[in-house]
Amino acid sequence: MPKYFDEDDTQKSKFACSGLREDLLECLLKSNCVRKDKKTPLACLKLSQDAVSYPSECHKLRVAFFECKRSLLDMRQRFRGPKGY
């Protein structure tokens, strides 16, 4: 049975992994790196991994977003699915 979506829903889901991207951006905007240090979210992500200036929740979202993007390019995973299933 087909589902009908509003125009707003189709624009948000236009790109692959857009949900994770929005969650990561929201998490970074709430972090101290952006709020107190007045840095951009991209600048917070580019800081060295030794001195992580954003919460672990944002780091987990970053890894999940990376895995989602990588799965788009990995032909083996596209045909066989994620490992462990």
N, CA, C and O atoms as a Maestro MAE file, in Angstrom:
{
 s_m_m2io_version
 :::
 2.0.0
}

f_m_ct {
 s_m_title
 :::
 protein
 m_atom[340] {
  # First column is atom index #
  i_m_mmod_type
  r_m_x_coord
  r_m_y_coord
  r_m_z_coord
  i_m_residue_number
  s_m_chain_name
  s_m_pdb_residue_name
  s_m_pdb_atom_name
  i_m_atomic_number
  :::
  1 25 0.841 -1.168 0.000 1 A "MET " " N  " 7
  2 3 0.000 0.000 0.000 1 A "MET " " CA " 6
  3 2 0.890 1.235 0.000 1 A "MET " " C  " 6
  4 15 1.758 1.344 0.866 1 A "MET " " O  " 8
  5 25 0.715 2.167 -0.928 2 A "PRO " " N  " 7
  6 3 1.574 3.341 -1.003 2 A "PRO " " CA " 6
  7 2 1.292 4.320 0.123 2 A "PRO " " C  " 6
  8 15 0.162 4.458 0.591 2 A "PRO " " O  " 8
  9 25 2.344 4.987 0.537 3 A "LYS " " N  " 7
  10 3 2.205 6.028 1.540 3 A "LYS " " CA " 6
  11 2 2.290 7.381 0.844 3 A "LYS " " C  " 6
  12 15 3.041 7.563 -0.115 3 A "LYS " " O  " 8
  13 25 1.515 8.303 1.341 4 A "TYR " " N  " 7
  14 3 1.520 9.648 0.785 4 A "TYR " " CA " 6
  15 2 2.217 10.574 1.770 4 A "TYR " " C  " 6
  16 15 1.917 10.564 2.964 4 A "TYR " " O  " 8
  17 25 3.135 11.364 1.270 5 A "PHE " " N  " 7
  18 3 3.934 12.236 2.112 5 A "PHE " " CA " 6
  19 2 3.629 13.692 1.783 5 A "PHE " " C  " 6
  20 15 3.210 14.028 0.676 5 A "PHE " " O  " 8
  21 25 3.850 14.536 2.768 6 A "ASP " " N  " 7
  22 3 3.767 15.970 2.521 6 A "ASP " " CA " 6
  23 2 4.988 16.402 1.727 6 A "ASP " " C  " 6
  24 15 5.961 15.656 1.619 6 A "ASP " " O  " 8
  25 25 4.936 17.602 1.174 7 A "GLU " " N  " 7
  26 3 6.077 18.101 0.412 7 A "GLU " " CA " 6
  27 2 7.291 18.276 1.309 7 A "GLU " " C  " 6
  28 15 8.420 18.068 0.864 7 A "GLU " " O  " 8
  29 25 7.078 18.656 2.568 8 A "ASP " " N  " 7
  30 3 8.192 18.854 3.494 8 A "ASP " " CA " 6
  31 2 8.936 17.552 3.750 8 A "ASP " " C  " 6
  32 15 10.162 17.557 3.852 8 A "ASP " " O  " 8
  33 25 8.215 16.429 3.856 9 A "ASP " " N  " 7
  34 3 8.842 15.140 4.109 9 A "ASP " " CA " 6
  35 2 9.709 14.701 2.938 9 A "ASP " " C  " 6
  36 15 10.782 14.135 3.146 9 A "ASP " " O  " 8
  37 25 9.265 14.951 1.716 10 A "THR " " N  " 7
  38 3 10.038 14.529 0.550 10 A "THR " " CA " 6
  39 2 11.289 15.363 0.390 10 A "THR " " C  " 6
  40 15 12.307 14.860 -0.085 10 A "THR " " O  " 8
  41 25 11.238 16.630 0.776 11 A "GLN " " N  " 7
  42 3 12.422 17.470 0.667 11 A "GLN " " CA " 6
  43 2 13.458 17.086 1.709 11 A "GLN " " C  " 6
  44 15 14.654 17.129 1.420 11 A "GLN " " O  " 8
  45 25 13.043 16.717 2.899 12 A "LYS " " N  " 7
  46 3 13.974 16.331 3.938 12 A "LYS " " CA " 6
  47 2 14.679 15.028 3.605 12 A "LYS " " C  " 6
  48 15 15.872 14.883 3.872 12 A "LYS " " O  " 8
  49 25 13.955 14.082 3.027 13 A "SER " " N  " 7
  50 3 14.531 12.771 2.746 13 A "SER " " CA " 6
  51 2 15.053 12.676 1.310 13 A "SER " " C  " 6
  52 15 15.166 11.577 0.767 13 A "SER " " O  " 8
  53 25 15.367 13.802 0.699 14 A "LYS " " N  " 7
  54 3 15.839 13.821 -0.675 14 A "LYS " " CA " 6
  55 2 17.205 13.151 -0.798 14 A "LYS " " C  " 6
  56 15 17.480 12.487 -1.797 14 A "LYS " " O  " 8
  57 25 18.047 13.317 0.190 15 A "PHE " " N  " 7
  58 3 19.399 12.785 0.149 15 A "PHE " " CA " 6
  59 2 19.515 11.567 1.064 15 A "PHE " " C  " 6
  60 15 18.793 11.444 2.053 15 A "PHE " " O  " 8
  61 25 20.431 10.678 0.715 16 A "ALA " " N  " 7
  62 3 20.677 9.510 1.552 16 A "ALA " " CA " 6
  63 2 21.318 9.942 2.865 16 A "ALA " " C  " 6
  64 15 22.124 10.873 2.886 16 A "ALA " " O  " 8
  65 25 20.977 9.294 3.925 17 A "CYS " " N  " 7
  66 3 21.531 9.543 5.266 17 A "CYS " " CA " 6
  67 2 21.185 10.936 5.793 17 A "CYS " " C  " 6
  68 15 21.875 11.439 6.680 17 A "CYS " " O  " 8
  69 25 20.148 11.559 5.276 18 A "SER " " N  " 7
  70 3 19.818 12.920 5.696 18 A "SER " " CA " 6
  71 2 19.345 12.973 7.149 18 A "SER " " C  " 6
  72 15 19.561 13.973 7.833 18 A "SER " " O  " 8
  73 25 18.708 11.915 7.619 19 A "GLY " " N  " 7
  74 3 18.263 11.892 9.009 19 A "GLY " " CA " 6
  75 2 19.422 11.915 9.984 19 A "GLY " " C  " 6
  76 15 19.398 12.645 10.974 19 A "GLY " " O  " 8
  77 25 20.441 11.112 9.701 20 A "LEU " " N  " 7
  78 3 21.635 11.104 10.554 20 A "LEU " " CA " 6
  79 2 22.367 12.440 10.483 20 A "LEU " " C  " 6
  80 15 22.891 12.924 11.486 20 A "LEU " " O  " 8
  81 25 22.397 13.024 9.307 21 A "ARG " " N  " 7
  82 3 23.074 14.316 9.128 21 A "ARG " " CA " 6
  83 2 22.399 15.388 9.972 21 A "ARG " " C  " 6
  84 15 23.074 16.177 10.632 21 A "ARG " " O  " 8
  85 25 21.069 15.418 9.952 22 A "GLU " " N  " 7
  86 3 20.334 16.406 10.739 22 A "GLU " " CA " 6
  87 2 20.529 16.176 12.235 22 A "GLU " " C  " 6
  88 15 20.674 17.136 12.992 22 A "GLU " " O  " 8
  89 25 20.535 14.914 12.668 23 A "ASP " " N  " 7
  90 3 20.755 14.608 14.083 23 A "ASP " " CA " 6
  91 2 22.146 15.019 14.529 23 A "ASP " " C  " 6
  92 15 22.318 15.548 15.627 23 A "ASP " " O  " 8
  93 25 23.143 14.777 13.679 24 A "LEU " " N  " 7
  94 3 24.520 15.165 14.002 24 A "LEU " " CA " 6
  95 2 24.639 16.673 14.102 24 A "LEU " " C  " 6
  96 15 25.282 17.181 15.021 24 A "LEU " " O  " 8
  97 25 24.039 17.390 13.185 25 A "LEU " " N  " 7
  98 3 24.091 18.845 13.213 25 A "LEU " " CA " 6
  99 2 23.417 19.396 14.457 25 A "LEU " " C  " 6
  100 15 23.932 20.318 15.089 25 A "LEU " " O  " 8
  101 25 22.269 18.836 14.810 26 A "GLU " " N  " 7
  102 3 21.555 19.275 16.008 26 A "GLU " " CA " 6
  103 2 22.377 19.011 17.267 26 A "GLU " " C  " 6
  104 15 22.421 19.844 18.171 26 A "GLU " " O  " 8
  105 25 23.022 17.861 17.321 27 A "CYS " " N  " 7
  106 3 23.852 17.517 18.473 27 A "CYS " " CA " 6
  107 2 25.036 18.470 18.587 27 A "CYS " " C  " 6
  108 15 25.369 18.928 19.680 27 A "CYS " " O  " 8
  109 25 25.669 18.765 17.455 28 A "LEU " " N  " 7
  110 3 26.812 19.674 17.472 28 A "LEU " " CA " 6
  111 2 26.403 21.084 17.863 28 A "LEU " " C  " 6
  112 15 27.153 21.775 18.552 28 A "LEU " " O  " 8
  113 25 25.229 21.521 17.434 29 A "LEU " " N  " 7
  114 3 24.771 22.861 17.780 29 A "LEU " " CA " 6
  115 2 24.486 22.999 19.270 29 A "LEU " " C  " 6
  116 15 24.544 24.101 19.814 29 A "LEU " " O  " 8
  117 25 24.180 21.889 19.931 30 A "LYS " " N  " 7
  118 3 23.925 21.910 21.375 30 A "LYS " " CA " 6
  119 2 25.204 21.729 22.196 30 A "LYS " " C  " 6
  120 15 25.173 21.878 23.418 30 A "LYS " " O  " 8
  121 25 26.314 21.415 21.552 31 A "SER " " N  " 7
  122 3 27.549 21.120 22.282 31 A "SER " " CA " 6
  123 2 28.230 22.402 22.766 31 A "SER " " C  " 6
  124 15 27.946 23.496 22.280 31 A "SER " " O  " 8
  125 25 29.129 22.240 23.729 32 A "ASN " " N  " 7
  126 3 29.866 23.378 24.277 32 A "ASN " " CA " 6
  127 2 30.829 23.976 23.266 32 A "ASN " " C  " 6
  128 15 31.146 25.163 23.337 32 A "ASN " " O  " 8
  129 25 31.287 23.176 22.343 33 A "CYS " " N  " 7
  130 3 32.222 23.657 21.332 33 A "CYS " " CA " 6
  131 2 31.590 24.774 20.512 33 A "CYS " " C  " 6
  132 15 32.251 25.764 20.196 33 A "CYS " " O  " 8
  133 25 30.327 24.622 20.169 34 A "VAL " " N  " 7
  134 3 29.639 25.639 19.370 34 A "VAL " " CA " 6
  135 2 29.123 26.758 20.259 34 A "VAL " " C  " 6
  136 15 29.253 27.935 19.924 34 A "VAL " " O  " 8
  137 25 28.542 26.391 21.385 35 A "ARG " " N  " 7
  138 3 27.920 27.403 22.246 35 A "ARG " " CA " 6
  139 2 28.931 28.279 22.973 35 A "ARG " " C  " 6
  140 15 28.850 29.505 22.899 35 A "ARG " " O  " 8
  141 25 29.872 27.675 23.668 36 A "LYS " " N  " 7
  142 3 30.806 28.457 24.487 36 A "LYS " " CA " 6
  143 2 32.019 28.931 23.708 36 A "LYS " " C  " 6
  144 15 32.447 30.074 23.868 36 A "LYS " " O  " 8
  145 25 32.580 28.069 22.865 37 A "ASP " " N  " 7
  146 3 33.791 28.424 22.129 37 A "ASP " " CA " 6
  147 2 33.500 29.204 20.855 37 A "ASP " " C  " 6
  148 15 34.418 29.718 20.217 37 A "ASP " " O  " 8
  149 25 32.223 29.295 20.480 38 A "LYS " " N  " 7
  150 3 31.784 30.062 19.303 38 A "LYS " " CA " 6
  151 2 32.429 29.577 18.009 38 A "LYS " " C  " 6
  152 15 32.824 30.378 17.161 38 A "LYS " " O  " 8
  153 25 32.532 28.258 17.868 39 A "LYS " " N  " 7
  154 3 33.076 27.670 16.645 39 A "LYS " " CA " 6
  155 2 31.934 27.134 15.799 39 A "LYS " " C  " 6
  156 15 30.832 26.909 16.299 39 A "LYS " " O  " 8
  157 25 32.197 26.934 14.542 40 A "THR " " N  " 7
  158 3 31.200 26.333 13.662 40 A "THR " " CA " 6
  159 2 31.178 24.824 13.895 40 A "THR " " C  " 6
  160 15 32.160 24.264 14.383 40 A "THR " " O  " 8
  161 25 30.078 24.158 13.555 41 A "PRO " " N  " 7
  162 3 30.035 22.700 13.711 41 A "PRO " " CA " 6
  163 2 31.135 21.999 12.907 41 A "PRO " " C  " 6
  164 15 31.694 21.000 13.362 41 A "PRO " " O  " 8
  165 25 31.442 22.512 11.730 42 A "LEU " " N  " 7
  166 3 32.502 21.918 10.922 42 A "LEU " " CA " 6
  167 2 33.859 22.069 11.601 42 A "LEU " " C  " 6
  168 15 34.678 21.149 11.568 42 A "LEU " " O  " 8
  169 25 34.098 23.216 12.210 43 A "ALA " " N  " 7
  170 3 35.363 23.425 12.923 43 A "ALA " " CA " 6
  171 2 35.470 22.487 14.126 43 A "ALA " " C  " 6
  172 15 36.559 22.007 14.443 43 A "ALA " " O  " 8
  173 25 34.369 22.230 14.782 44 A "CYS " " N  " 7
  174 3 34.380 21.300 15.920 44 A "CYS " " CA " 6
  175 2 34.705 19.885 15.455 44 A "CYS " " C  " 6
  176 15 35.410 19.149 16.144 44 A "CYS " " O  " 8
  177 25 34.191 19.504 14.285 45 A "LEU " " N  " 7
  178 3 34.474 18.165 13.769 45 A "LEU " " CA " 6
  179 2 35.915 18.033 13.291 45 A "LEU " " C  " 6
  180 15 36.487 16.945 13.362 45 A "LEU " " O  " 8
  181 25 36.510 19.115 12.808 46 A "LYS " " N  " 7
  182 3 37.861 19.058 12.266 46 A "LYS " " CA " 6
  183 2 38.943 19.093 13.343 46 A "LYS " " C  " 6
  184 15 40.113 18.860 13.039 46 A "LYS " " O  " 8
  185 25 38.581 19.377 14.592 47 A "LEU " " N  " 7
  186 3 39.568 19.358 15.666 47 A "LEU " " CA " 6
  187 2 40.142 17.953 15.803 47 A "LEU " " C  " 6
  188 15 39.488 16.968 15.459 47 A "LEU " " O  " 8
  189 25 41.345 17.873 16.299 48 A "SER " " N  " 7
  190 3 41.983 16.557 16.428 48 A "SER " " CA " 6
  191 2 41.161 15.649 17.333 48 A "SER " " C  " 6
  192 15 40.489 16.110 18.256 48 A "SER " " O  " 8
  193 25 41.225 14.373 17.057 49 A "GLN " " N  " 7
  194 3 40.444 13.398 17.807 49 A "GLN " " CA " 6
  195 2 40.992 13.189 19.218 49 A "GLN " " C  " 6
  196 15 40.302 12.631 20.071 49 A "GLN " " O  " 8
  197 25 42.223 13.629 19.469 50 A "ASP " " N  " 7
  198 3 42.778 13.475 20.815 50 A "ASP " " CA " 6
  199 2 42.042 14.353 21.816 50 A "ASP " " C  " 6
  200 15 41.768 13.934 22.941 50 A "ASP " " O  " 8
  201 25 41.728 15.561 21.402 51 A "ALA " " N  " 7
  202 3 41.022 16.490 22.280 51 A "ALA " " CA " 6
  203 2 39.596 16.647 21.765 51 A "ALA " " C  " 6
  204 15 39.252 17.663 21.161 51 A "ALA " " O  " 8
  205 25 38.782 15.647 22.007 52 A "VAL " " N  " 7
  206 3 37.405 15.684 21.521 52 A "VAL " " CA " 6
  207 2 36.655 16.761 22.293 52 A "VAL " " C  " 6
  208 15 36.567 16.719 23.520 52 A "VAL " " O  " 8
  209 25 36.117 17.725 21.555 53 A "SER " " N  " 7
  210 3 35.456 18.852 22.207 53 A "SER " " CA " 6
  211 2 33.932 18.767 22.100 53 A "SER " " C  " 6
  212 15 33.230 19.724 22.425 53 A "SER " " O  " 8
  213 25 33.430 17.633 21.648 54 A "TYR " " N  " 7
  214 3 31.991 17.444 21.584 54 A "TYR " " CA " 6
  215 2 31.633 16.154 22.305 54 A "TYR " " C  " 6
  216 15 32.489 15.285 22.470 54 A "TYR " " O  " 8
  217 25 30.380 16.013 22.738 55 A "PRO " " N  " 7
  218 3 29.993 14.849 23.556 55 A "PRO " " CA " 6
  219 2 30.120 13.520 22.811 55 A "PRO " " C  " 6
  220 15 30.194 13.485 21.583 55 A "PRO " " O  " 8
  221 25 30.142 12.454 23.563 56 A "SER " " N  " 7
  222 3 30.278 11.119 22.968 56 A "SER " " CA " 6
  223 2 29.060 10.764 22.117 56 A "SER " " C  " 6
  224 15 29.172 9.992 21.165 56 A "SER " " O  " 8
  225 25 27.904 11.320 22.454 57 A "GLU " " N  " 7
  226 3 26.709 11.081 21.637 57 A "GLU " " CA " 6
  227 2 26.923 11.615 20.218 57 A "GLU " " C  " 6
  228 15 26.532 10.973 19.243 57 A "GLU " " O  " 8
  229 25 27.538 12.781 20.110 58 A "CYS " " N  " 7
  230 3 27.820 13.359 18.788 58 A "CYS " " CA " 6
  231 2 28.857 12.513 18.050 58 A "CYS " " C  " 6
  232 15 28.789 12.356 16.831 58 A "CYS " " O  " 8
  233 25 29.807 11.976 18.793 59 A "HIS " " N  " 7
  234 3 30.821 11.128 18.163 59 A "HIS " " CA " 6
  235 2 30.178 9.860 17.599 59 A "HIS " " C  " 6
  236 15 30.532 9.415 16.507 59 A "HIS " " O  " 8
  237 25 29.248 9.287 18.332 60 A "LYS " " N  " 7
  238 3 28.556 8.092 17.853 60 A "LYS " " CA " 6
  239 2 27.720 8.406 16.615 60 A "LYS " " C  " 6
  240 15 27.653 7.601 15.686 60 A "LYS " " O  " 8
  241 25 27.085 9.573 16.604 61 A "LEU " " N  " 7
  242 3 26.320 9.981 15.426 61 A "LEU " " CA " 6
  243 2 27.237 10.224 14.236 61 A "LEU " " C  " 6
  244 15 26.873 9.937 13.095 61 A "LEU " " O  " 8
  245 25 28.420 10.751 14.502 62 A "ARG " " N  " 7
  246 3 29.387 10.985 13.427 62 A "ARG " " CA " 6
  247 2 29.826 9.664 12.800 62 A "ARG " " C  " 6
  248 15 29.918 9.552 11.577 62 A "ARG " " O  " 8
  249 25 30.094 8.669 13.636 63 A "VAL " " N  " 7
  250 3 30.504 7.352 13.139 63 A "VAL " " CA " 6
  251 2 29.361 6.707 12.357 63 A "VAL " " C  " 6
  252 15 29.589 6.109 11.305 63 A "VAL " " O  " 8
  253 25 28.138 6.825 12.862 64 A "ALA " " N  " 7
  254 3 26.984 6.246 12.174 64 A "ALA " " CA " 6
  255 2 26.762 6.929 10.824 64 A "ALA " " C  " 6
  256 15 26.422 6.267 9.844 64 A "ALA " " O  " 8
  257 25 26.953 8.246 10.770 65 A "PHE " " N  " 7
  258 3 26.806 8.973 9.512 65 A "PHE " " CA " 6
  259 2 27.884 8.551 8.520 65 A "PHE " " C  " 6
  260 15 27.612 8.396 7.330 65 A "PHE " " O  " 8
  261 25 29.110 8.365 9.012 66 A "PHE " " N  " 7
  262 3 30.200 7.899 8.157 66 A "PHE " " CA " 6
  263 2 29.899 6.511 7.606 66 A "PHE " " C  " 6
  264 15 30.093 6.261 6.416 66 A "PHE " " O  " 8
  265 25 29.425 5.605 8.459 67 A "GLU " " N  " 7
  266 3 29.100 4.249 8.019 67 A "GLU " " CA " 6
  267 2 27.962 4.257 6.990 67 A "GLU " " C  " 6
  268 15 27.977 3.475 6.039 67 A "GLU " " O  " 8
  269 25 26.995 5.127 7.180 68 A "CYS " " N  " 7
  270 3 25.897 5.226 6.226 68 A "CYS " " CA " 6
  271 2 26.402 5.696 4.873 68 A "CYS " " C  " 6
  272 15 26.025 5.138 3.842 68 A "CYS " " O  " 8
  273 25 27.252 6.717 4.865 69 A "LYS " " N  " 7
  274 3 27.806 7.215 3.604 69 A "LYS " " CA " 6
  275 2 28.708 6.175 2.943 69 A "LYS " " C  " 6
  276 15 28.691 6.025 1.721 69 A "LYS " " O  " 8
  277 25 29.493 5.458 3.743 70 A "ARG " " N  " 7
  278 3 30.383 4.450 3.189 70 A "ARG " " CA " 6
  279 2 29.591 3.291 2.593 70 A "ARG " " C  " 6
  280 15 30.011 2.693 1.602 70 A "ARG " " O  " 8
  281 25 28.455 2.977 3.190 71 A "SER " " N  " 7
  282 3 27.654 1.872 2.680 71 A "SER " " CA " 6
  283 2 27.093 2.174 1.297 71 A "SER " " C  " 6
  284 15 26.772 1.253 0.546 71 A "SER " " O  " 8
  285 25 26.971 3.445 0.954 72 A "LEU " " N  " 7
  286 3 26.492 3.814 -0.376 72 A "LEU " " CA " 6
  287 2 27.520 3.496 -1.453 72 A "LEU " " C  " 6
  288 15 27.160 3.253 -2.605 72 A "LEU " " O  " 8
  289 25 28.794 3.496 -1.084 73 A "LEU " " N  " 7
  290 3 29.864 3.272 -2.047 73 A "LEU " " CA " 6
  291 2 30.350 1.834 -2.082 73 A "LEU " " C  " 6
  292 15 30.922 1.401 -3.083 73 A "LEU " " O  " 8
  293 25 30.137 1.094 -1.019 74 A "ASP " " N  " 7
  294 3 30.632 -0.269 -0.907 74 A "ASP " " CA " 6
  295 2 29.677 -1.218 -1.634 74 A "ASP " " C  " 6
  296 15 28.598 -1.532 -1.130 74 A "ASP " " O  " 8
  297 25 30.080 -1.669 -2.814 75 A "MET " " N  " 7
  298 3 29.211 -2.518 -3.626 75 A "MET " " CA " 6
  299 2 28.911 -3.859 -2.950 75 A "MET " " C  " 6
  300 15 27.808 -4.390 -3.081 75 A "MET " " O  " 8
  301 25 29.875 -4.391 -2.243 76 A "ARG " " N  " 7
  302 3 29.662 -5.668 -1.581 76 A "ARG " " CA " 6
  303 2 28.567 -5.539 -0.520 76 A "ARG " " C  " 6
  304 15 27.705 -6.408 -0.393 76 A "ARG " " O  " 8
  305 25 28.614 -4.452 0.233 77 A "GLN " " N  " 7
  306 3 27.611 -4.249 1.269 77 A "GLN " " CA " 6
  307 2 26.247 -3.937 0.663 77 A "GLN " " C  " 6
  308 15 25.219 -4.273 1.250 77 A "GLN " " O  " 8
  309 25 26.226 -3.310 -0.484 78 A "ARG " " N  " 7
  310 3 24.948 -3.014 -1.139 78 A "ARG " " CA " 6
  311 2 24.236 -4.295 -1.546 78 A "ARG " " C  " 6
  312 15 23.010 -4.374 -1.470 78 A "ARG " " O  " 8
  313 25 24.995 -5.302 -1.979 79 A "PHE " " N  " 7
  314 3 24.379 -6.555 -2.406 79 A "PHE " " CA " 6
  315 2 24.124 -7.508 -1.242 79 A "PHE " " C  " 6
  316 15 23.082 -8.162 -1.200 79 A "PHE " " O  " 8
  317 25 25.052 -7.594 -0.304 80 A "ARG " " N  " 7
  318 3 24.950 -8.582 0.780 80 A "ARG " " CA " 6
  319 2 24.364 -8.033 2.051 80 A "ARG " " C  " 6
  320 15 23.957 -8.805 2.918 80 A "ARG " " O  " 8
  321 25 24.307 -6.739 2.192 81 A "GLY " " N  " 7
  322 3 23.792 -6.131 3.418 81 A "GLY " " CA " 6
  323 2 24.906 -5.900 4.413 81 A "GLY " " C  " 6
  324 15 26.047 -6.292 4.167 81 A "GLY " " O  " 8
  325 25 24.597 -5.269 5.533 82 A "PRO " " N  " 7
  326 3 25.604 -4.987 6.544 82 A "PRO " " CA " 6
  327 2 26.196 -6.280 7.131 82 A "PRO " " C  " 6
  328 15 25.522 -7.310 7.166 82 A "PRO " " O  " 8
  329 25 27.421 -6.225 7.577 83 A "LYS " " N  " 7
  330 3 28.083 -7.404 8.161 83 A "LYS " " CA " 6
  331 2 27.405 -7.773 9.467 83 A "LYS " " C  " 6
  332 15 26.958 -6.909 10.221 83 A "LYS " " O  " 8
  333 25 27.338 -9.061 9.717 84 A "GLY " " N  " 7
  334 3 26.777 -9.539 10.974 84 A "GLY " " CA " 6
  335 2 25.296 -9.858 10.899 84 A "GLY " " C  " 6
  336 15 24.701 -10.214 11.916 84 A "GLY " " O  " 8
  337 25 24.691 -9.746 9.752 85 A "TYR " " N  " 7
  338 3 23.253 -10.056 9.629 85 A "TYR " " CA " 6
  339 2 23.031 -11.294 8.832 85 A "TYR " " C  " 6
  340 15 21.887 -11.700 8.629 85 A "TYR " " O  " 8
  :::
 }
 m_bond[339] {
  # First column is bond index #
  i_m_from
  i_m_to
  i_m_order
  :::
  1 1 2 1
  2 2 3 1
  3 3 4 2
  4 3 5 1
  5 5 6 1
  6 6 7 1
  7 7 8 2
  8 7 9 1
  9 9 10 1
  10 10 11 1
  11 11 12 2
  12 11 13 1
  13 13 14 1
  14 14 15 1
  15 15 16 2
  16 15 17 1
  17 17 18 1
  18 18 19 1
  19 19 20 2
  20 19 21 1
  21 21 22 1
  22 22 23 1
  23 23 24 2
  24 23 25 1
  25 25 26 1
  26 26 27 1
  27 27 28 2
  28 27 29 1
  29 29 30 1
  30 30 31 1
  31 31 32 2
  32 31 33 1
  33 33 34 1
  34 34 35 1
  35 35 36 2
  36 35 37 1
  37 37 38 1
  38 38 39 1
  39 39 40 2
  40 39 41 1
  41 41 42 1
  42 42 43 1
  43 43 44 2
  44 43 45 1
  45 45 46 1
  46 46 47 1
  47 47 48 2
  48 47 49 1
  49 49 50 1
  50 50 51 1
  51 51 52 2
  52 51 53 1
  53 53 54 1
  54 54 55 1
  55 55 56 2
  56 55 57 1
  57 57 58 1
  58 58 59 1
  59 59 60 2
  60 59 61 1
  61 61 62 1
  62 62 63 1
  63 63 64 2
  64 63 65 1
  65 65 66 1
  66 66 67 1
  67 67 68 2
  68 67 69 1
  69 69 70 1
  70 70 71 1
  71 71 72 2
  72 71 73 1
  73 73 74 1
  74 74 75 1
  75 75 76 2
  76 75 77 1
  77 77 78 1
  78 78 79 1
  79 79 80 2
  80 79 81 1
  81 81 82 1
  82 82 83 1
  83 83 84 2
  84 83 85 1
  85 85 86 1
  86 86 87 1
  87 87 88 2
  88 87 89 1
  89 89 90 1
  90 90 91 1
  91 91 92 2
  92 91 93 1
  93 93 94 1
  94 94 95 1
  95 95 96 2
  96 95 97 1
  97 97 98 1
  98 98 99 1
  99 99 100 2
  100 99 101 1
  101 101 102 1
  102 102 103 1
  103 103 104 2
  104 103 105 1
  105 105 106 1
  106 106 107 1
  107 107 108 2
  108 107 109 1
  109 109 110 1
  110 110 111 1
  111 111 112 2
  112 111 113 1
  113 113 114 1
  114 114 115 1
  115 115 116 2
  116 115 117 1
  117 117 118 1
  118 118 119 1
  119 119 120 2
  120 119 121 1
  121 121 122 1
  122 122 123 1
  123 123 124 2
  124 123 125 1
  125 125 126 1
  126 126 127 1
  127 127 128 2
  128 127 129 1
  129 129 130 1
  130 130 131 1
  131 131 132 2
  132 131 133 1
  133 133 134 1
  134 134 135 1
  135 135 136 2
  136 135 137 1
  137 137 138 1
  138 138 139 1
  139 139 140 2
  140 139 141 1
  141 141 142 1
  142 142 143 1
  143 143 144 2
  144 143 145 1
  145 145 146 1
  146 146 147 1
  147 147 148 2
  148 147 149 1
  149 149 150 1
  150 150 151 1
  151 151 152 2
  152 151 153 1
  153 153 154 1
  154 154 155 1
  155 155 156 2
  156 155 157 1
  157 157 158 1
  158 158 159 1
  159 159 160 2
  160 159 161 1
  161 161 162 1
  162 162 163 1
  163 163 164 2
  164 163 165 1
  165 165 166 1
  166 166 167 1
  167 167 168 2
  168 167 169 1
  169 169 170 1
  170 170 171 1
  171 171 172 2
  172 171 173 1
  173 173 174 1
  174 174 175 1
  175 175 176 2
  176 175 177 1
  177 177 178 1
  178 178 179 1
  179 179 180 2
  180 179 181 1
  181 181 182 1
  182 182 183 1
  183 183 184 2
  184 183 185 1
  185 185 186 1
  186 186 187 1
  187 187 188 2
  188 187 189 1
  189 189 190 1
  190 190 191 1
  191 191 192 2
  192 191 193 1
  193 193 194 1
  194 194 195 1
  195 195 196 2
  196 195 197 1
  197 197 198 1
  198 198 199 1
  199 199 200 2
  200 199 201 1
  201 201 202 1
  202 202 203 1
  203 203 204 2
  204 203 205 1
  205 205 206 1
  206 206 207 1
  207 207 208 2
  208 207 209 1
  209 209 210 1
  210 210 211 1
  211 211 212 2
  212 211 213 1
  213 213 214 1
  214 214 215 1
  215 215 216 2
  216 215 217 1
  217 217 218 1
  218 218 219 1
  219 219 220 2
  220 219 221 1
  221 221 222 1
  222 222 223 1
  223 223 224 2
  224 223 225 1
  225 225 226 1
  226 226 227 1
  227 227 228 2
  228 227 229 1
  229 229 230 1
  230 230 231 1
  231 231 232 2
  232 231 233 1
  233 233 234 1
  234 234 235 1
  235 235 236 2
  236 235 237 1
  237 237 238 1
  238 238 239 1
  239 239 240 2
  240 239 241 1
  241 241 242 1
  242 242 243 1
  243 243 244 2
  244 243 245 1
  245 245 246 1
  246 246 247 1
  247 247 248 2
  248 247 249 1
  249 249 250 1
  250 250 251 1
  251 251 252 2
  252 251 253 1
  253 253 254 1
  254 254 255 1
  255 255 256 2
  256 255 257 1
  257 257 258 1
  258 258 259 1
  259 259 260 2
  260 259 261 1
  261 261 262 1
  262 262 263 1
  263 263 264 2
  264 263 265 1
  265 265 266 1
  266 266 267 1
  267 267 268 2
  268 267 269 1
  269 269 270 1
  270 270 271 1
  271 271 272 2
  272 271 273 1
  273 273 274 1
  274 274 275 1
  275 275 276 2
  276 275 277 1
  277 277 278 1
  278 278 279 1
  279 279 280 2
  280 279 281 1
  281 281 282 1
  282 282 283 1
  283 283 284 2
  284 283 285 1
  285 285 286 1
  286 286 287 1
  287 287 288 2
  288 287 289 1
  289 289 290 1
  290 290 291 1
  291 291 292 2
  292 291 293 1
  293 293 294 1
  294 294 295 1
  295 295 296 2
  296 295 297 1
  297 297 298 1
  298 298 299 1
  299 299 300 2
  300 299 301 1
  301 301 302 1
  302 302 303 1
  303 303 304 2
  304 303 305 1
  305 305 306 1
  306 306 307 1
  307 307 308 2
  308 307 309 1
  309 309 310 1
  310 310 311 1
  311 311 312 2
  312 311 313 1
  313 313 314 1
  314 314 315 1
  315 315 316 2
  316 315 317 1
  317 317 318 1
  318 318 319 1
  319 319 320 2
  320 319 321 1
  321 321 322 1
  322 322 323 1
  323 323 324 2
  324 323 325 1
  325 325 326 1
  326 326 327 1
  327 327 328 2
  328 327 329 1
  329 329 330 1
  330 330 331 1
  331 331 332 2
  332 331 333 1
  333 333 334 1
  334 334 335 1
  335 335 336 2
  336 335 337 1
  337 337 338 1
  338 338 339 1
  339 339 340 2
  :::
 }
}
